[in-house]
Amino acid sequence: FQASLDRLGTSDSAAYLLALRMMAVVPYFVVNVAMALTRMPLKIFAPVSFIGLLPATILYVNAGAALREIEGPADIYSPELIAAFTALAVLPLLARWLYRRFERAQA
């Protein structure tokens, strides 16, 4: 396990961290602990985490604002709410596609 984490702390560490942050498959606290066990410097961890968490945070805030507007059962199917939840569902897929495209460009 430690050898795997040490590999994450090397050249591809920022790409791995960005993918984990944007996909939100692994809970954030697990990513934080795992990255703390690597040799990744804070000057890489902090900005990459910020960039990776920003889109998800914006989408969660947008979804919460759309949920606040619900006044009755019919409002559940409002275009704003459907768009907010669709964006939340598409973000991990988009992040995965971008990450794979980035990997191919690096190879």
Summary of the structure (lengths in Angstrom):
residues: 107
radius of gyration: 16.9
end to end distance: 25.8
largest distance: 53.5
contacts: 272
relative contact order: 0.13
helix: 81%
strand: 0%
